[in-house]
Amino acid sequence: MKIVISPDSFKESLSAMEVAMAIRSGFQKAWPNAEYCLLPVADGGEGTVQTLVDALGGYQLSVPVTGPCGSPVEAAFGLVEEGRTAVIEMAAASGLEMTPIAHRDAGTTTSFGTGELIRAALDQGVSRIILGLGGSATNDGGAGMLQALGCDLSDSAGAPIGPGARGLGDLSNMGLSALDPRLQGVRFDVACDVTNPLVGPQGATAVFGPQKGVTAADIPRFDGHLRHFGMLLEQVTGHAVLDAPGAGAAGGMGAALLAVVGASLQPGIDIVTQALRLPELIRQADLVITGEGRMDSQSIQGKAPIGVARLAQQAGVPVIGIAGALADDTTVLTSNGFDAVFACTQRPMPLAEALTDASQRLESVAGNIAFTLRVRMPQSKA
Ligand SMILES: O=C(O)[C@H](O)CO
């Protein structure tokens, strides 16, 4: 039996490779002789650089940039294909995980550091940038990133706007004449973790703002700032961004990249699975297992496990999902490719407790699933 194990990370507790290894350990208890193929995936968010550097062979460079809260941080990006392609994760410079809970305020957090990371890649002379969007601490539409690349975003008095979603509220003018000229010679493939639009009920602020500290009262205001920003982007660049799928990824950074550097926005999982040759490997498998820290209705907006499940479904190979936590109504998952889904918390517990020992819990549930797969119901009782 050949089993492909392709999970995403369990955020804030296990890397994608650690998840894959825990699942394999559990399965080996019941299926010690199965052939296991561990291919951790990512969806454009945190873990994308590591996954692609491992798959394509390359190395990482670390540079100092501005963190989401304005203080200096070290952020790494990958160089693959003999240095011709850079792989950047916006979450490395402007991510939610690097932002302490008490400082998660999308009103002020900035994507400036992502722009600095892009500049560092340009310094290496790359001709292609794969930029992973997702897991951001920001809701600034990528305005900070554009400023770091030379874009003039100013208020009605001509002063540069301040950081974050609040700064965006002062935006009056956009000028691209001082944009880094090296951007013109670079192809941008943007790997989005979601397909949400920039604004509206499914937009960046309404759906992902709350996890970045946006209060219910601030949602309409910040959504309005992003709409104004999107309209200005459309006016200045001629690119339609307001309804584009993926424009709302990473706090609206998808929109800025689409408009200003003519990026192609693709589901991150598609870019990653192609690089890993996952479709081909799944076709040769008997069973596929995937998972993520949480699987719910947000997962179907382009998250990695759904991408893996759909590949398995297309290949006619059974696929099981394992998550730290699941949607109350799991039919949203079973009607989108999964044959079965399991949560690995066996009793109610605080999140902090669930995050510790996640590996053991995962191994234990994987073992139970594996033993269940050995059970044969007598025909008469089936
Ligand atoms: O960063 C975010 O806002 C979410 O991961 C969606 O892209």
PDBQT file of the ligand as one rigid body, heavy atoms in Angstrom, charges set to zero:
ROOT
HETATM    1  O1  LIG A 401      -3.225  36.889   5.477  1.00  0.00    +0.000 OA
HETATM    2  C1  LIG A 401      -4.435  36.809   5.440  1.00  0.00    +0.000 C 
HETATM    3  O2  LIG A 401      -5.177  37.792   5.518  1.00  0.00    +0.000 OA
HETATM    4  C2  LIG A 401      -5.100  35.472   5.241  1.00  0.00    +0.000 C 
HETATM    5  O3  LIG A 401      -4.201  34.411   5.394  1.00  0.00    +0.000 OA
HETATM    6  C3  LIG A 401      -5.718  35.429   3.879  1.00  0.00    +0.000 C 
HETATM    7  O4  LIG A 401      -4.779  35.660   2.895  1.00  0.00    +0.000 OA
ENDROOT
TORSDOF 0
